[in-house]
Amino acid sequence: MERLAKNEVFYDPYTFSSDFDSGNMLRCERWSNEEYFLWTAPDAGSDKTSYRTWFHFSVKGGRKGSTIFLTIKNLNQQNRLYNQGFKPVYRSMPNKPRWERVKGTCTYQSVGTVNFEIRFQYEFEHDDNEVFFAFAYPHSYTDCQNYIDSMEQFAMSTSDSTGIYFRRELLTLSLDQLRVDLLTVSSLDGQGDPEQPIEGLFPFAAVRPASFPQKQIIFVSCRVHPGETPGSFVFNGFLNFILDDRDPRAIELRKRFVFKLIPMLNPDGVARGHYRADSNGCNLNRIYGEPSQTLHPTIYAARACFLQLHSTGRLFVYVDLHGHATKRGCFIFGNALDFDRQIDNVLFAKLLSLNSPHFDFDGCNFSEQNMTAKDKRDGLSKEGSGRVSLYQASNLIHCYTLECNYNCGRIVNTIPPAPLPNSNEPLSPGYRSTFPVPKFTTESFQQVGRAIAVTLLDMCEANPYSRIGHTDFKTVKAVRDWVAAFIRSTSSFKTETVPKKKTVTTAAKSSAKVEPKKGVASGRQTRSGSLTSSQRPPKTVPNKTIAPDPKRPPLSRPNGKLSSDSRRKIEKGSTPAHRSKSQDSFLQHSSEEAKEEPDSDGDSDVGRKDSSSQIRLPLLPLASISQPTEGSSQITTPSSRSPRSTVESTAVVTVHQFHKTVSQSQDTMLTASTSNFDKKKPPPRPVTIRSKKIVIDSTVESVSLKSERNHQLVVESLDLTVLQIQTTETQSNSDQR
């Protein structure tokens, strides 16, 4: 081994380095000519924090076709993220500058109760390239500055022709003397006197930007947690959209709003390669209540700027952009308000789900518990987060944390294209629901940013080319009415702490029109939030808990966690005596994953379980499929059937089984069969069917049911997620005659 420079080491023929912006590699050791072990440095040193998730290093000296095996040895526990099939990313410079997820398998395992390690391989694609590897798509401090430079140059060069107002200010300097920028974007019309200076801020500003006294203000911030890079790509998508000089929606946004944007709140942590803390090891998203100008200059500046904007009475929306390591999808954490204001609060999230295929409305959390809970790692309360603290200081309705999972979502919303009159090309494309759900890319995050901008127009009913008119809602008022009813009927969106009582969905009467469940142009959700033809949310009734079958092996939820019944049996030591050794291994691993992992997300979700683990099969009216597509179904009400006709409905679902010794998720088959109905005596409506037989088998899971015509079915299961519904109709020969 030869140490060449700081954070750089040489093992013939390879040179390992993290001596660059956002790099993180504590040390490297060679195990063999092809196998290398690496350690990542804790944020601000091991004496201050134990955050060890972000890594970013390079390897050069490889020849085309040679293979290297890399093991990261000392990461924080991230079982749930890697259970989803998450992989690190790489790029090969200069031949392949675009970041991609590593190819091949990525194995992982827990080491004791503290450490977690991953192992992957890379085959060099070019000679003499420097190959960079990172935990997730990087966006360094230098990348951020270069991006702002390019946007500033574009806006200033086209200002006269496009009417774009763009000002870049140095809000403050960080502890490491790095820039914290404040961007102001609007249109040229409506300018007033310059904004007032704020004591201790804007050190080099001779004149502040113009005020816009007739416009509402949108405040967006990003990267308070340095390793949560999805937030930066959402920010870039948002800024790109509002600076578009051709899109009529962007022009309308600039006419109606003034945007105040902070691209990077923790530049020190980003440049140092930290995951969650600043240069002093402080979690800056927990000190918004009383930040120190000396110790926390960036948060002090952001809070002071926010309060000055709020004092004008024109501050409309505050959004802080984050990444999330455990809960799948893109979703919002909001605050718990009184009923009337909660309608406006939740409306933003619902409209966003109608504008983005990646935004998961069911994943949102507006509970009071998620405003006050404490982190298990450091004991800091979420009352110190930007979302909660700034709401408490301002009483602003629209205070949000937007979270984006590093890997993938649970669903893909079907949304219609944004229409453009007198043109064959839409302003924005539509999306169809797909399965399997694709992995997120930087473009996925940027689309969420664009959707936030479009949603702001829909909130004000000022979108000249809105998608809402092409959904079953037709108007924003109808969406608002749906949200009001949804808040009344859905416990997880009430202002009080989320109750533990389970609920099942009931359906409209069998004579009512059946609405599509998934993959329709309305963009509606696939679960309990689905609409009826009158656009009302389903009623909820208490669910009867199903007693666990002692002969049934506990099953894994899609995120690898056990159901609550199975977990209790494991804790009490009462698991079935006939369980096999493979099941023992599976249960042991799942039990460990059931324990809550350290808070690694931007503003962790407390008070509402991951919606992927709250599994319900909705009440299914008997219907037929027309032209089913992969991952989605179009359900239509049967026009006419013989009284003796029967319908067989098959719900295709997927869950994952994880073994402690296996690094990748392994699909399993689960089949539930039910007893037949007495055809001579039709059962009452609705008919409830419970699983009686469970079989672990191959690679796809299905639940098969049969009932008489026009009888509705309820399937109660705690371990399944419906991904597709297929129905077929059969008739007897006499009926056909």
N, C-alpha and C positions, 0 to 999 in steps of 0.2 A: 504494500500500500504506500502511495505517495500523496501527501496532502499538498495541494497546489496553492490554494487560497482559502479565504473564509468560506465555509460551506461548500467546499469543492474537494473531491478525493479521486485518486487515480488508481484503478486496478486494470492492468494491461489486459485487453486493449481499451477498456471503457473508462470514461471520465464522468463521474456523477457530480452534479452541481445544483445548488438552490440559491446561488448568488445573483438573484435578480428580483425585481419587484413582484411581491406576493409569493415568493419562493419559501418553502418550508421543508427542510430535511435536516434532522439533528445529526445523524451519523449513518454510515453505510458500512456493511461488512460482507466479505465474500465467503460464501459457503462452498461453492465449487466454481468451475470455470463458467458455468451458465446460471448459477443460482446466487442471488444477492439478497441480503436482509437489510431493510432500512427502518429507521425510527424517525418519527415526526416530533418536532419540538412543541411543548405545551405553550399556550398563549402566555406571553410575558414571563416565561420561565416557570419551572415546577414549584418554586417557592410561593407563587402568587395564584396560579390557577391550575386546574386539571383538564382544561379543554384541549383534547388531542384528536381532532377530526380532520382538519384541513392538512393536506400535503400537496406539494407542488415542486417538482424537481425535473432535471433533464439528464439524459444519457447521450453521450456522443462517442464515436469510435467504432460503431458497429458496421459490419459489412452486409450488403444485401443478401438476404436468405438466412442469415444467422439468427438464432433465437436466444432470448434472455428471459429468465424467470425472476420475478420480483415479488418479495413478501414485505408488506408493511406490518410491523410487529406490535406497535403499542397504541393503537387507536382506542378511542372511547367505544363503548358498546353501541353498535348500530345494527342490531339483528333485524329489526323491522324494515329498515331501508334495504339491506342486501337481500332479505327474503323476497322482496319484490322484483329481484333480478337486476338490481342496480350494479353498474360497473363504472370504474374510473374512466376518464377521457384522456386522449392523447392527440398530439399533432407532430408532424415531422417537418422541420424547417431546413432548407427553404422550399422543398419540393411540394409539401402538403400542409399549407398553413391553416387549413380549416380544422377545428376541433371535432373529434369523433369519439364515440365510446369504444373502448378497447374490444378487439375481436376475441373470439374464443371464450373459454370459461373463466369465471372469477370465483375462486373458492374462498371460504371464510369460516372462522370459528372463534368462539369465545375462549379466552385463556384466563382461567380463574374467574373472579367476579369483577375485575377491573379492566383488564386488557381485552382487545379484540384485534384479530389480524386477518388480512386478506392476502390472497396470492393470485397473480395473473401472469401471463406470458405475452411477449411481444416478438414478432418476427420483423426484423428490419427490412423496410421496403426500398431503401435507397442507400447508396454508399455515402459516407461522410456527411450524413445529416445529423442534426441535433434534435433528438426526440424528447418532447416535453410530456410529462404525465401529471395529472392533477386529480384531486378528489371530485371536482365538478367543473363545468365550463367556467374557466377563469375570466374575470374582468378586473384587471389590476388598476391601481391608482393612475399609472401612466396611460392605460387604455381609456380611462375615464377622461383624463385631461385632453387626450388627443381627440376623443369624440366631441367634447364640448368645443374645442377649437374649430373642428370642422363644421359644427352646427352654427357657431357664431359667424364664421366666414360666410356660410351660405345665407344666413338671415340678413347680415349686413349688406351683402352684395346685391340682394334682390329686394331690399326694403322698399325702395321707391316704386318698383313695378308690382309688387305683391301686397304692399300695405302691411307688412309684418313688423311689429315692434319687438325687438329683442335686446335685452340688456344683461350683461354678465357683471356681477359684483363679487368682490372678495368679502364674504361675510365675516370670516375670522380665520385665524391660523390655528392649526392643531398644536398639540404639545410638541410634536416633532417638526413644527414649522411647515406643515404642508397646507395647501389651499383647501378651504371649504367654500365652495362657490354657491351663490344664490342667483338663479336665473329668473328673469321676468319676461314673459311672453304675452303678447296681446296683439290687437290691431292698432293702427295709427290713429284711428278716430277715438274721440272721447277723452283725450289727454287733459289732465289737470295740472296743478302745481306739483313740484317734486315732493316725494315722500319725505317724512321727517327722519333725521338721523337718529340712531339709537346709541346711547352712551356706551363706549367701549367696543363697538362693532364698526364694521366697514372702515378699516384702518387707512385705506388709500383712496377712499371715494371723495372726490371734490363735490360732486353733485349726485344726489340720489335719483333713481329712475322716476319718471312721471307717475303720478297717481291717476287712477281711472275711476272717478267718484260715482259713475253710473253703472259700474260693472261689478258683478260678484267675483269673489276670489276663490281660487282652487289652490290648495297648498299640498304639495307632494314631496316626500322625503324618502331616502333610500340608504341602504348599507350601514345602518347603525350596528349591525352584526357583520363583520367583514367577510366571513366565509359564505354568507347567504347570497351567492352571486345571481340566482334567478331574479332577485329584485332589480338588479341593474339592467337586465335584458327587458324586463317589464317597463322600467323607466325609459329605456331607449326607444321601445315601441311607442310609448305614450308621446315622447318628445318628437319623434319623427312624424307622428300623425298630426299633432297640433301645428307643426311648422310646414305642413304640406301646402304648397301654393296653388294647387289645382283642385283638391277635393273640396266640394262645396260645404261638407260638414265641418272640415277644419277651418274654413273661412268663417262659418257661423260661430264656431267655438271662440275664435279670436275676437269676434265682434261682441260676443255676449260675456266673456269671462276675461279676467287677468290671471295668469298662472304664475305662481311662485314656487320654484323648484330647487331642491337641494339634492344634487346627484350622489353625494357621498358624505355621510355624517361621521364616519370613522376611518379617515384616510390612513391614520397611523397603523391601525390593525390590519387594513388591507395590504399596505406596503410591506408590513412585517410578516405576512403570511399567517395571521391569526384566524381563528374560526369564529370567536364570539366576543372577545374582549379587546380593549384598547391597549396602549403601550404600558399602562399601569396595572393591567389585569382586571379592569373594571368593566362590568356589563353595563354599557351606557343606556340600554333600554330599560333600566330599573331606577334611574336617578332623575327622571324628568321632573319630579315633584320639587326638588330643591337642588338643582345643579350648581356647582361651584364654577365661577368664571376662571379660577386658577387651575382647578383639577379637571374640570370637564368643559373646556371652552366651547366645543362644538355643540353640545347639548344646551348649554347656557344660551348660545347664540340662536339656536333653532327655537327654543322656547320664547325668548324675547321677541324674535321676529313674528312668531305665531300670535303672541298676545298683542303686538302692535297692529297686526292685520285684523285681529278680532275686534279691537277697539273701534274700528271704522264701521262696524255693523254690517259689513258686506262679506265676511268670510262664510263660505258655503260648505266646502268639503275639505277634509283633511284625510290623506291616505299615506300610511307608512308602509313601504314595500319590503317584504322579507322572503326567505326561503324556509322550507320545512323538511325535516329529515324523516319523519315517521308517518304522518297522515297523508294519504295519497290525494292528489288533485290540487286544484287552485281554489281557494275559498277565502272567506272574510271572517275576521273576528270583529264584532261590534259590541256596543255597550247596551246594557239593559235599561230601557227608558219606560216612561208611562205609556199607556196603550196608544193614545193618539199619535205621539211622537214616534213610537216604535213602528208604526205603519210606514212613515217616511224613511225610517232607519233601514228597515228590511227591504223596502221597495228598491233601493239601490242594488242590493244583492240579487234580487229576482230579475231586474232588468239586465243586469250584467250576465246572468245565465242565459238570457235570450239573445245576447250579442257575442258570446264566446263559446266555442265548442268545448273548451277546456275547463270552464268555470263550473264548480260543483256546488249548486245551491244547497243540497242536503248536507254538505260538509261545513256550512257556516255555523257560527256559534255567537249568540247574542245573550248569553246567560250572565246573571249577576255573579255567579261563582267564578266565572272566567275573568272577572274584573278584580278579584281580591285574593285569589289563591296565591300561595307562595311556591317558589321553585324549590324542589327537593335538594338540588345540588348546593345552592348558596343561601337558601332561606329568604331571598328577596321577593317582595310582593309585586304582583302585576299592577298594583296601583301606581307604581313608579314608571310604568311603560308610557310611551308617547300617547297611545290610544286612550288610555284611562286618565292619565294625569292631565292631559290637555283638555279632555272633556270636563273633568272636574273643575278646571280653571276657567272654562269658557261656557259650559252648558251647550256646546255645539252638538247638534243632532248627528251630523255625518262625520264621525271620527272612526276611522277604520284601520285595522292592520290587514293587509292583503298578503296571504301566504301562498307560496307555490312549492309543491314537492319537487325535489331534485330529479325524480325518476319518471313518474307517470301519474295518471289519474285513475279513478275508478270507472269513469264513463266518458263518452264523447257525446256531447249534445248535438242533436240535429237542429240546425238553424237555417232559415232561408237566406238567400243572398240579399244584400242591400240593393234595391232596384234603382236603376237609372233610366228615367223616362226617355223614350225615343232612341234607345240604344239596345243593342243585343248583349252588350257587356255590362255586368253589374258593377257598382262602385266597390263592393266587397263580395267575395265569393260566399256561397253557402257551404254547409258541411253536413255530411250524413254520419249517423252513428255507425261505428265500426267495432269489430271485435276480432282479435284481441286489441285492447286499447294500446295505441302506439306509445313509445317512449317520448318524453318531452325533449324538444330541441330548443336552441336559442330562438328559433322562429316561433315556437309554441308560446314561449314567454312573451315575445314581442306582440303576438296577436292579443294576448290578454291586456297588454298596455293599450293597444288601439281600441279594444272593446271598452275599457274604462272611459276613454275620451268620448266614444259614441254614446255610452250610457249617460254621461252628463247631459247631453242634449236631450235624450229621451226623458230624463228626470224633469226637465223644464218644458217638455212637449214642444221642443223647438228644432227637432231633427227633420230636415227637409226630405230625407230619404231613409226613413226609419224602417227597420225590419218588423216592428211591432204590428203594423197593419197587415202583414203577411203571415201572422200567427193566428191561432184561434182566439187570442185576446182581442185583436183588432185595434184596441185603444189602450193608452197608458192608464186611463181611468179604470178599465176592466182589470188591468194588472193590479192596481191599487186595491180594488175591491177584493180580489183574490187574496192578496197579502193580508188584508184586514181579517178575512175569514180564516185564513191559515194561522194567524197568530192566536185567534180565539181557540182553535181546535188542536193545535200542535203544541204539546207541553214543552218541547225543547226550545221553542221560540218565545215562551212566556218570560216575563220580567223576573219572576222568582226563580230560585234554584231549580234545576231540572229534576223532576221527581223520578223515582226509580221504577214506577209502575210501567209495565209493558203494555202496548196497545196494538190492536190489529185493525186493519182497514176494512170498513164495510162498503158495499157498493150501492149504487142507485138501484131502484127497482128494475126487474128484468125487462120491463117495457120501455125503459129509458134508452136513449141513444147511447151506444158504447163508443167512447172516445179512444183513440190510439194511445197505447202505453209508452211507446218508444219509437224513435225514428220518424216522427211526423214533423211537419213544418212549424208547428207551434213551439217547438223547442222545450216542451214541458218535461218535467223530471219523470223518471221511470219508477218512482216509489210512491210513498204515501202522499206526496204532494201533487200527484197527477190530477188533471182537471176532468170534470164532467163537461157535458155539452153546455151547461149553464155557467161554467167557469167558476165553480165553487169547490173548495177543498173537501175531501171526504170527511165524513163524521168519524169520530173515534169512540170506541167502546173498550172497557177494560178487557184485557186478554187473559184467558185462563192459562196458567202455567202448566206445561206438559210435564208430567212426572217422568224422570229419566228411566229408560229401560235398563235394568241391571245387566242384561246380556249385550247391550249395545256399547261398542267401544267409543270412548269420547272422540269427537271429531274436531279438527282444526278449523278455525275460521280462515277466511282468505288471507288475513295478515299474519297467520301463524299462531294466533292466540287461541286458547281453549275457551269453550263456552263457560258461562258462569257455573252451570251445574257440574260440568266435568272438573272445573278447577276446585270446587268445594269438595268433590269426592277425593281428589288427589290430596288436598290438604288434610282431610280426615283419615287418609290411609284406607279408603274403602273402595278402591278401584277393583274391577271384576277380577276374581281369582283365576279365571280361565284365559286371561289376556296373554298373548304371545310375547316373545322376547322383542320382536320388532315393534310391537305396540308399546312395550315398556320403554324402549328407546325413544319412540315418538312422544309418549306422554311426558317423559322426563324433560325432553327438549322443549316441548310446548309449555310445560309448567314454568320453566325458566323464562321463556319469552313472555308469559303472562304477567310477570312482574313489570311494573312500570319502569321504563328505562329513563336515564337522566334526561332532563329537559334540554333538548338540543335544537329546538325550533325557535323561530323568532319571537313568538308570543304564545306559549304552548296552550293547547286546547284543553281546558279544564271545565267541567260542568256539562260536557256533552261528549259522549263516546264517539269514536270514529264511526261514521255512518256505515262504513264497510263492515263493521261488526254488529250493527243493529239490523239484522236480516229479517225481512218480512216478505212473504209472498202475498201480493194483494189479492183481493176477491176477484175471481176471474169469471165474468159472464161467458157463457158458452158462445163461441164465435168461430169464424173461419178465417184462415190466413189468405191474403191475396198478395202474390208476388213477394214472398219473404226474402229479405236480404240478410247477408251475414252480419250478425251483431244487432239486428233490428227486426221488428215485425210490424206489419200493417194489419190491424185487426178490424174486420167489418162484421156488422151484425148480420146473421143469416136471414135472408129474405123470407124463405118459407121452407119448412121441413115437415115431413110426415110425423105424426104423433109418436110413432115407434122408432124414429131415427135416434141414434145415439152419437155422441161426440166424444172422441178421445183427445185429451189435452196433454201435451208433454212439455214440461218446463225444463229446459236445458240449463244446467248451472255448472259452475266450476269452483272448486275449493283446492287448497294446496296442502300437502302433507310435508312436514319438514322433519328430517332425522338429524340427530345431533352430529352424526358422522358424515352426513352428506351436505355438500356445500350449496347445491342448487335446489330450487323448489321442484317438487315432483308431483305432477298431477295424479289424482286418484279418481276412481269412479265410485259414486254412491248412488244406490238404487233403492227407492222406497216404494213398496207395493201396498195396495189397500184392498180391503174386502169389497166385493161387488154390491151394488144396491139391489134391493128387491124391486124388480121392474113392475110387479103387479100393484105395488103400493108405493107411489112416488114419495120420496122423502120431503120434508118441509124445506122451504127456502129460508136462508141459504143453507147449504149442506156443508158441514165441517168434516174434513178428512184429516186424520193424523197418521203419520208414518207408523207402520207396524214391523217392517223388516228392513234392516240396513245391511248392505253388503259392500265391503271394500273390494274394488276390483281394478280396472284398467286405467283409462286416461280421460274419460268424459263422464260427467254425472248427469243423471236424468231422474225425474219423478213422473210416473205415469198415473193418470187418473181417468175414471170413466163415470159418467152420470147420465141421467135422462135429459132429454131436451129441455132447455129453458131453466134448468136448475143450476144455481150458481154454487161455486165451490170455494171453500177456504182451505188453504194448506197452511198448517202451522208447523214451522220448523225454525230452530234457532241457529242453524249452521249453514244455511244455503243462501245464495244470491241468484236471483233470476236474471239470466242474460238473454234468453230467447224463449218464445212461446210458439209452439207449433200445434195446430189442430187439424184433425181430419174427420170427415163425416162419413158414416156408413149407414146404409139402409137395407132392410130385409128385402127378399125377392118379391114378397107380396106387396110391399110398399111401392116398389119400383113399377109393378104392374098397375 
